[in-house]
Amino acid sequence: MQRRELQVWLVALLLIVAGVSLTYYKHKTLGFPLFPDSDAEVWTVEATLNFEAGQGPIKARMFIPGLTPGYAILDENFVSRGFGATPRYVTGGREVQWARRRAEGPQALYYRAVVYEDPGRRGEDTTPPLPSSPLLAEPFNTAAQMIVEDVGRKSADPGSFTGELLRRLATPEADQNVDLLLDGETEPVAIAETATSLLAAALIPSRMVRGIYLQDQSRRSAVAPRLMVHDGTTWLYFDPATGEQGLPDDFLLWWSGTDDLASVDGGRDVDVRIAVSSNVVDPVNLARRRSEVREGPIAELSLLALPIQTQAVYAILLLVPIGALVVAILRNFVGVQTFGTFMPVLIALAFRETQLLWGIALFSTLVALGLAFRFYLERLRLLAIARLGAVLTIVVLLMLGVSVVGNQLELESGLSVALFPMVILAMTIERMSTVWEERGAGDAVQQGLGSLAVAAVCYAVMDLQVVRHLVLVFPETLLIVLALMFLIGRYTGYRLTELRRFREFVKQEGGD
C-alpha cells in the first residue's frame, strides 16, 4: 500500500470515528433520537400545598425533587398568589420556601415539574462519614446489639447486611428483639427508621428517602419510603417492606430524611396532594430543551439552536452531500454518465417540490425546447458569453410560459417549474448541445437520460424521512459521508458498465 493511499485510509478512518462518536454522544447523552418516528415520554408532577393561614406572617416549606437517579427535571414552576418562592438546597435535598407578610384563610400553593427519563443521571455520589452509634435505653440497646451481631455473622458486606436486616424486620413475630424495637409498628416508614438506627449501630451510613411512582393519577399519589445505604463506594437502595434491592423503573425520588414533606409556620391543617400525568412529546423538541438545560459545547453548538428559518435552509443544504455521494457511487462504481456532479443533485432537490414524475416531465420539456432554441442560436454565430446569456433568457421565458399555461389549465404542478434552478437548466442545455456537436446525438441523449436517472435516484434517497432526520439532527454524520467520498476517490477498478462492455473479451480469455 502506497503512502498516499495509506494517508487517505487514515483520514477516512478518523472522520468516521469522529462522526460516529459525536452522533453517539448526542444520542445517548443529550437524548437526540436516531429515528424520526420515535416518541418520548415525559411526566408532569404537580404538588398542591393546602393549609389554613392565620392572621400573621406565613412561611411555608416543601421538599421538591432534586438529585433523582434515572430521571432529570426538564422544567419546573412555582405558582402562588401573593407569595414569594425561593428554591434552595437543604439537608434532605431541595426545598422551596414560600413567604408572605400577611395572609388569612385557605391558601393553595402549587409546584409543577416536568421530568423525563435520563438513564445516565446518577443520584448523590458523595461519601458520607461513618455514623455514630445511637444512644438507646435498656433493654432496647441490648436488643439492637444482638440483632446487629446476628445479622453481621450472616452477611459479608453492607448490601447483604441490609438485605438480611430488612428480612428480619419484616417478620417481627419470629424474633423477640425485633418485636421489641418495632413495638408493633409494621408500616414501611417505621421499618425504615428502625433499620437506619440498626445500620448506624453497625457503622453503616444510611438514610430514609421517599418518592412517588410515575403513574397517571389524578388524585393523591402515595408517597413510598426507600432505604438508602452506602457500601463504601456507592449508594444502594432497598425497599424496607420487602428487602428488595434497587429502584423500580418508574420510581421518582423526592426527598430524604425523617422530616415531613411540607411544613407551615403560621398556618394549620397542612395537606399536600400530588398528581402525576404522562405525555408523549416530539423527541427532537425534548432533546432541544435538554440541550438548553445541559451545559456543554456540543449542546450549545447544536443546529437546533439556530432560528427556525435558518434551520429550514440547512435542512435542504445538508442533503446536497448525500446526493453528491449517490452521484459518486453511480458514476464510479456503476458507470452512469451524467452532465457533471451537481446538476443531478440540484435537479433532485427540485424534484422534492415538484414530485418525481411531474419533475421529470417538466425538466425534459424545458431542456428539449431550450435545446431547439440553442441550435437556432448556433446558426447566428454568437459569441459564447452572449449565447449563454441568450439561452438563460430563453430558459426564464420558457419557465414563465409553462407556469402561465399551467395556471390556465389549473395544473398546480406547472406552477412549481420555477423551483428548477434556471442556471443549471441553461448550463445543461449548453452542455448537451456541445456534446451533441462533438460526439453526436447518441452520447448527448445518453448523458441526458443518465442525468435524469441519477437525479431520480438522488431524489429517492434524499427524500427518505430517516435521511432528512439524520442530517438535520446529526449533521456530524456528514463526516462519514466525507470519509466515503475519500474512499470512493481512490477506487480505480472496473465499473459495472465496463464489465458488460468487455464481457466478450473476458470470455475469450477464459477459453484460451
N, C-alpha and C positions, 0 to 999 in steps of 0.2 A: 504494500500500500504506500503510495507516494505521500510525501509530506503535506502537500496541498490538500489531498483528499482526506488525510487524517485530520487536518485542521477543520475541514468542513464538517466531518462527523462529530468532532469535539464541540464545535459551536452549536450544532444542531442538538446535541445531547444536553448542553447547558440550557438552551432555550426551552426544550421540552421539560426539563426538571423545574425550571423557574415557572413556567406556565402551569404545570400540574400542582406545584407547591402552593402558589397563590390561590388557585382555584380551590384546593383542598382546605386551605385556611379560611377562605371566605365562606365555604360551605359548612365546615364543622364549627368554627369559632363564631362567625358572625351570623350563621344560620341562613345564608342565601340558598334557595332551592336549586337543585340541579335540573329539575323538570318543571315545565310551566303549568302542568295540570295538578300539582300537589297543593294541598290545603294545610294551613297552620291553625292550631287551636290555641286560643287564649282564654283565660278565666277572669271574670270581673268579680272581685270580692268587695262587698260593701258591709261595713260595720257601723251600726247606729247606736250611739250612746244616749240613752234617755235618762233623765233624772228630774227631780223636783227642786228648783232653786229656792233659796231663802231670800232675804232682802239685803244681803251684803255682797262683798266680793266673791267671785266664783273662780276656782282654779280646778280644772278637770284634767286628768291624765289617763291615757290609754296606750297600751303597748300596740305597736304596729310591726308588720313583718320586716325583717332585716336580713341577716345572713342566713338565707334559706337554701340548703343544699338541694340541687336538682332544679331549682326554679329561680327566676330573676324577675324583678319588677320593671315593667315597661313604662308605666305611667301611674301616678297617684295624685289624688286631690283631697283637700280638706275643705269641707263645706260647713259653714256655721254662720248664723246671723248674729252680728254684733260681737263675736268672739275673735280674738287674735289667736292664730295657730302657729306653733313653733315645734317642728320635729327635731329630735336630737337623739344621740346615743347615750344610753344609761346602762347601769348594771341590769342585765337580763335581756338586752337587745336594743331596740329602738322604741321610742315613745313619742307621742305628740301631746303637747300641753296646750290646752285652750284656756284662755283667761279673759275675764270681763270684770270691770269695776263694780257693776251692779246689775243684777238680774232677779227676776221674780217669776214664779210659776213654772209650768212644764217647759223643759228645754230638750232639744234634739240636736246632737252634733253628729256629723257624718264623715266617715273616712272611706274612700273608694280607691282601689288599686287594680290595675290590670297586670296580671302575671302570665308568664309563658314558661314553657319547659326549657331548661338550659342544662343538659346533662353534664357539661363541663364546669358548672358552678359548684364550688365547694362551700361548706359552712365554715364555722370558726376553726382556724388552724393554729391558734396559739396553744402552747403547752402550759397548763395551769400548774401552780405549786401544789405540793403534797398537802392534803387536808390534815387538820388537827383532829385527833380522836375526840368524839363527842363526850360530854360530861353527863352521864346518866346516873340516876339514883338506883340504889339496890331495890329490888332484885333485877331491874332492867339491865344494868351494866353487866352482871354475870350472864344473863341470858344472851345478850349481844355477843359477848366474848365466846361463848360456847358455840353459837351459830357460826361466827367468823372462823373459828378454828376447825370446825367440822367441814364447812364448805371449802376452806383452804386445802384440806387434805384431799379433796375430790376434784380439784381444779389445778390448771397449770399456768394460767395467765389471767389478766383482768377480764378478758372476754368470757372465758369458760367459768370464771368465778361468778360473774354477774349472771350468766345463764343458770347456773346451779342455784344461786341465791334466790332468783325470781321464781324458780320452780318450787323451792321451799315455801316462799311467802304465798304462793298460790294455793297451797294446801295447809292452812294453819292447824287443821284438826289432826294432822299427822305428827306435829312437833309442838310440845307444850311451850317451848321457848318462843317459837314463832307466834303462837296464840297469845302469849303474854305481851309481846311487843305490839302486835296489831290491835289488841284489846277489842276484838270483834269487828274491826273495820275491814271491809272487803272491797272497797272502791279502789280503782286503779290509782287515783291520786294519793290515797293513804298508803298503798303498797309502794309507790314510787318514793314518797317521803321517807318511809321506813328503810327502803333499800339504800337511799342516799346516806342515811346515818350509819348503816352497817358497812357500806363501802368506805366511808370515812374512817371507821374503826379499823378497816383493813388497809388504810393509807392508799386508797384508790380514788382519784378525783372523779367526781360525778355531779350531775345536777339534773333536776327535772325540767323538761321542756314541754310545751304544749302547742298544739296546732289544730288544723281542721283538714277535712277531706275535701278535695276539689271535685265536688259532685253538685249537679244542679239542685239547688234547694232554695225555694222562695221563702221558706220560713226559717226559724232559728236553726243554725248549724251547731252541732255538738262539738265542744272543744275536747280533744282527746289528749291525754298525757303520754309522754315518752320519757325514757330514762337515757341520759347521755353520759357515757363512760369513756374516760381517756385511758388508752392502753400503753401510754408512753410514747406513742408515735402519732396516733390519730384518734379522732372521736368515733366511738361506736354507739349505735342507737338500739334500744331494746324496747319491746312492748312490755310494760310492767304487769299486764294481766296474763300474758301467755309465756313470757320469757323469750319470744321470738326475736332474733336479731335482724336489724335492718329497718329501713323506712319503706312504707308502701309507695308505689309509683305516684299515687295521687294525693300524697300527704304533704301539706304545706306547714312548715314550722312557723310559729308565730312569736312566742317569747319563752324565756327560760326563768327558772326560779319559782318560789312559792307565792309570790305576790299575785293579787287578783289582776284580771285583765284590765280593769279600769277602776279608778277611784276619783272622788269628787270632794274637794274642800269647799264647804259652804252649800252643800246640797245633800239630798237624801233620795231613797228609793232608786238607787242606781241599777240600771239594767242595760245589757249590751246584747244586741241581736245581730247575727252575721248571716248574710245571704250570699250565695255563690251562683253564678251563671256562666255557662261556656258559650263561646262564639267561634265561628270559623272565619278567618280573615285571609287576605291575599298574602302569601308568604313573602313576596318581594317587598310589600309595604311594611310587613313586620320586620324584615331584615333591615330595611332602611331606618326604621325607628331604632332598632337595636344598635345599628352603626352610629346613630346620633348619640345614643346614651353611652355606648362603649367608646372610650378614648383610644386612639391609635392612629398611626399614619395611614394604614391601608383603609381603615374605616372612613377617615376624613377625605381621602382621595378617591372615593367611590364615584363612579359615573352617575349613580342615582342622586348624588348631591347637587348635580347641575340643575339649572332651570328646566321646566318641562319642555319648552320649545327647543332648547339645545339638545335635550335627550332625544327628541323626535328626529333631529338632524343626524345625530350619531347612530341612531337605530338603523338608518339607511347606509351611512358611510361605512359602518363596521361590517356590513355584508359584502362590500366590494372585495376585500381579501379572500373571502370564501369563494366568491365567483371566480377570482383570479386563480385560486387553487384548482377549481374544477377545469378551467381552461387549460392550465398547465398539464393536468393529468390527461385530458383528452388529446392534447396536441403531442405530448412527449411519449405517452405510452400507447395511445390508440392510433395517432397519426391523422387526426381530423384537421383539414386545412381551413383556416379562418382568416378574415381580414383583421390582422392584429390581435392583441390580447384584450384591450379594454373595450372594444366595440361590442363583443358579445355580452360582457358583464353589464355594461350600461343599458343595452337593449333589454337584458333580463330584468334590470331594475324597473324599466318602463313597463314590462310585462306584469309586474306585481300590481300595477294600477289598471291596465287595460285588459287583464286576463290573457291567457296564453293564445287561444285560437284567434280572438279578435286582434291581438297584438301582432301575430304573425301575418294576418291578412292585411292590416293597415301598413305594417312595415314593408311588406312585399309590394303593395300598391305604390307607396311613395317612392321606393327605390326604382321600380320599373318606370314610372313616369319621369322621375328625375334623370334616369339613365337615358331616356329618349331625348330629353332636352340637352343633356350633356353631349350626345353625339351630334346634335344640331350645332352646338356651340363650337365643336371641333372644326366644323366647316368654315367658321368665321375667322379662324386663325387668331384667337385672342391670346394675350399674354397669360401666363399661368395664374398670377395673383388675381387679375381681373376675372379670369374664367372661374376661379374658385369662388370669388365673391358673387359672381352671377349665379352659380349653382346654389350657393347659400340663399340668395334672394328667392330663387325659384322654389327651393325647398320650403321656405317660410310661406310663400304664396300657396303652394300645394297643401301644406298643413292647414292653412286658413280655409282653403276651398273644401277640403274634406270635412272640417268642423262645421262649416256653413251648411253643406249638403246633409251631413248627419243630423244637424239640428232641424232642418226642414223635414227630414224623414222620421224625426223623433227617435233617432238612434243615439242613445247616450254614449255608446262605445265610440261613436265617431268623434265626440267631443274630447275624448281622452287622448286623441292623437297628439295634442300639444305636449303631452308628457314625454314624447320621444325627444332625446337630445338632438336639436337641429344641426349642431356642428358635426355630430357623429354621423347623421344621415348624409350631410354634404360630403364628408370625407369618405364615407362608404361608397357613394355614387362616383366620386372622383377616382377612388382606388379601383373600383370594379371596372370602370371604363378603361383605365390604364392597363389592367390585366387583360381585358378583352382585346385591346390593340396589340399587346406584346405577346401574349400566349394563346389567344384565341378565346372564343366564346365558351368552350367546354371548361377550361380552367376557371374562368370568371364565374360561371354558373355554379361550378363545384365549390369554389370558395364561399360564394354567397349562401348556398344551401348549408354548407358546413357551419358558417357563422350563425345561421338561424337555428340549426340543430344544437350547437353548443349553447347558444343563448337560452334555448328551451330547457336544456339540462341544468344550466345555471339557475334558471328561474325555479325549477322543481326543487333544487337543493336549498336555495336561498329563501324559498317560501315556506320551508318546513318550520313549524312552530318551535320545535326544540332548538333549531339552529338560531332563529331570531332571539330566542330567550337566552341562549348561552352567550352569544356575542354581546348582548346588551348588559346582562347581569355579570358575566365573567369575561370582560374584554381581554383579560390576560391570556385567554385561550388562543388569541391571535399570535402569541409567541410560538405556540405549537404549529400553527399554520405557517409561520415564517420558517421554522425548522424544516417542515416538509418541503417548502419551496427550495431550501438549500439542497436537500437530498435529491429532489427531482432534477435540480440543475446539474447534478453530477452524473445523471443517467445517460449512458452512451450506447445502450443496447438497441435491438430491433424494436420497431413499433408493430402493432398488430396488423396494420395495413401493409407494411413491408413484408411481413411473414407470408401474407396471402400472395403478394406480388411475386415473391421468389419461391413459391411453393413448388413449381415445376423444377426449378434448379436444385432444390433440396432433394426431390425425388430422384433426379438423375444422379446426384452424388451418392445416394443410398444404393442405387442399382449398380454403380461401378464398384 
